[in-house]
Amino acid sequence: MNAEFSLYLTVDDAQTLARAAAARAVADGVFDSEDDYLEEYPHEDVSSHLRMLLDPGLLAGCTIHDSVVETD
């Protein structure tokens, strides 16, 4: 069975988003510190922050093939 999930959103505060993504990256062991994450992915890199927060990597009973973030 194939399924497609779409979520459309507006980022109201890119800095808050970046801080949340940095915290997740540290919690997941992807980066040693939030500062390290933000050096690689600055506050303006909204698509990377959204992927960090919304692509779980693993989802029970599913195989995630890819995730895509489009910004304007």
GROMACS elastic network, one bead per residue, 0.5 to 0.9 nm:
[ bonds ]
;  ai    aj funct       b0    kb
   11    14     6  0.62669   500
   11    17     6  0.78186   500
   11    46     6  0.81881   500
   12    16     6  0.88364   500
   12    17     6  0.87594   500
   13    16     6  0.55189   500
   13    17     6  0.63898   500
   13    18     6  0.87742   500
   14    18     6  0.60460   500
   14    19     6  0.86331   500
   14    43     6  0.62014   500
   14    44     6  0.66736   500
   14    45     6  0.84948   500
   14    46     6  0.66783   500
   14    49     6  0.89010   500
   15    19     6  0.61851   500
   15    20     6  0.86073   500
   15    43     6  0.55194   500
   15    44     6  0.78870   500
   16    19     6  0.51538   500
   16    20     6  0.62150   500
   16    21     6  0.86198   500
   16    43     6  0.86308   500
   17    20     6  0.51860   500
   17    21     6  0.61856   500
   17    22     6  0.85905   500
   17    43     6  0.79592   500
   17    46     6  0.76702   500
   17    49     6  0.66198   500
   17    50     6  0.77212   500
   17    53     6  0.88201   500
   18    21     6  0.50888   500
   18    22     6  0.60620   500
   18    23     6  0.85939   500
   18    38     6  0.74890   500
   18    41     6  0.82202   500
   18    42     6  0.75404   500
   18    43     6  0.52995   500
   18    44     6  0.80598   500
   18    45     6  0.80250   500
   18    46     6  0.73430   500
   18    48     6  0.88585   500
   18    49     6  0.57626   500
   18    50     6  0.85831   500
   19    22     6  0.50205   500
   19    23     6  0.61659   500
   19    24     6  0.86518   500
   19    34     6  0.75163   500
   19    38     6  0.81507   500
   19    43     6  0.80754   500
   19    49     6  0.87365   500
   20    23     6  0.51290   500
   20    24     6  0.62714   500
   20    25     6  0.86624   500
   20    49     6  0.80819   500
   20    53     6  0.77355   500
   21    24     6  0.50685   500
   21    25     6  0.61217   500
   21    26     6  0.86751   500
   21    34     6  0.86192   500
   21    37     6  0.84871   500
   21    48     6  0.84653   500
   21    49     6  0.52063   500
   21    50     6  0.74079   500
   21    51     6  0.86085   500
   21    52     6  0.57910   500
   21    53     6  0.57608   500
   22    25     6  0.50529   500
   22    26     6  0.63038   500
   22    27     6  0.86093   500
   22    31     6  0.81930   500
   22    33     6  0.77849   500
   22    35     6  0.77669   500
   22    36     6  0.84780   500
   22    37     6  0.56553   500
   22    38     6  0.66645   500
   22    41     6  0.87934   500
   22    49     6  0.78395   500
   22    52     6  0.83511   500
   23    26     6  0.52218   500
   23    27     6  0.61159   500
   23    28     6  0.85698   500
   23    33     6  0.81149   500
   23    34     6  0.60184   500
   23    37     6  0.87840   500
   24    28     6  0.59582   500
   24    29     6  0.84562   500
   24    30     6  0.85398   500
   24    34     6  0.88160   500
   24    52     6  0.72683   500
   24    53     6  0.69589   500
   25    28     6  0.51824   500
   25    29     6  0.61992   500
   25    30     6  0.50968   500
   25    31     6  0.56885   500
   25    32     6  0.83366   500
   25    33     6  0.82582   500
   25    34     6  0.75124   500
   25    37     6  0.71751   500
   25    52     6  0.70340   500
   25    53     6  0.86028   500
   26    29     6  0.50301   500
   26    30     6  0.58792   500
   26    32     6  0.57802   500
   26    33     6  0.57644   500
   26    34     6  0.63111   500
   26    37     6  0.80059   500
   27    30     6  0.76993   500
   27    31     6  0.83101   500
   27    32     6  0.89034   500
   28    31     6  0.78672   500
   29    32     6  0.66800   500
   30    37     6  0.85568   500
   31    34     6  0.71842   500
   31    35     6  0.89285   500
   31    36     6  0.64654   500
   31    37     6  0.60508   500
   32    35     6  0.85206   500
   32    36     6  0.67531   500
   32    37     6  0.80627   500
   33    36     6  0.52149   500
   33    37     6  0.65871   500
   33    38     6  0.88200   500
   34    37     6  0.50952   500
   34    38     6  0.61894   500
   34    39     6  0.85934   500
   35    38     6  0.50614   500
   35    39     6  0.60776   500
   35    40     6  0.87543   500
   36    39     6  0.51629   500
   36    40     6  0.65944   500
   36    41     6  0.86483   500
   37    40     6  0.53477   500
   37    41     6  0.59315   500
   37    42     6  0.79910   500
   38    43     6  0.68706   500
   39    42     6  0.59467   500
   41    44     6  0.78361   500
   41    45     6  0.58150   500
   41    46     6  0.86403   500
   41    48     6  0.69756   500
   41    49     6  0.77377   500
   42    45     6  0.55591   500
   42    46     6  0.85051   500
   43    46     6  0.69620   500
   43    49     6  0.83669   500
   44    47     6  0.86944   500
   45    48     6  0.57178   500
   45    49     6  0.66289   500
   45    50     6  0.89827   500
   46    49     6  0.51422   500
   46    50     6  0.61734   500
   46    51     6  0.86625   500
   46    69     6  0.88962   500
   46    71     6  0.79024   500
   47    50     6  0.51870   500
   47    51     6  0.62518   500
   47    52     6  0.86613   500
   47    68     6  0.85079   500
   47    69     6  0.55448   500
   47    70     6  0.70068   500
   47    71     6  0.68892   500
   48    51     6  0.51520   500
   48    52     6  0.61682   500
   48    53     6  0.87403   500
   48    69     6  0.81187   500
   49    52     6  0.50798   500
   49    53     6  0.63336   500
   49    54     6  0.85452   500
   50    53     6  0.52054   500
   50    54     6  0.57674   500
   50    55     6  0.78848   500
   50    69     6  0.73907   500
   51    54     6  0.52205   500
   51    55     6  0.52529   500
   51    56     6  0.85029   500
   51    67     6  0.72047   500
   51    68     6  0.77782   500
   51    69     6  0.71019   500
   52    55     6  0.61034   500
   52    56     6  0.77852   500
   53    56     6  0.72732   500
   54    57     6  0.89788   500
   54    67     6  0.88595   500
   55    58     6  0.81976   500
   55    64     6  0.86082   500
   55    66     6  0.86556   500
   55    67     6  0.66582   500
   56    59     6  0.65557   500
   56    64     6  0.88275   500
   57    63     6  0.89180   500
   57    64     6  0.70139   500
   58    61     6  0.89056   500
   58    62     6  0.75662   500
   58    63     6  0.73527   500
   58    64     6  0.70905   500
   59    62     6  0.54573   500
   59    63     6  0.70703   500
   59    64     6  0.73929   500
   60    63     6  0.83328   500
   64    67     6  0.77582   500
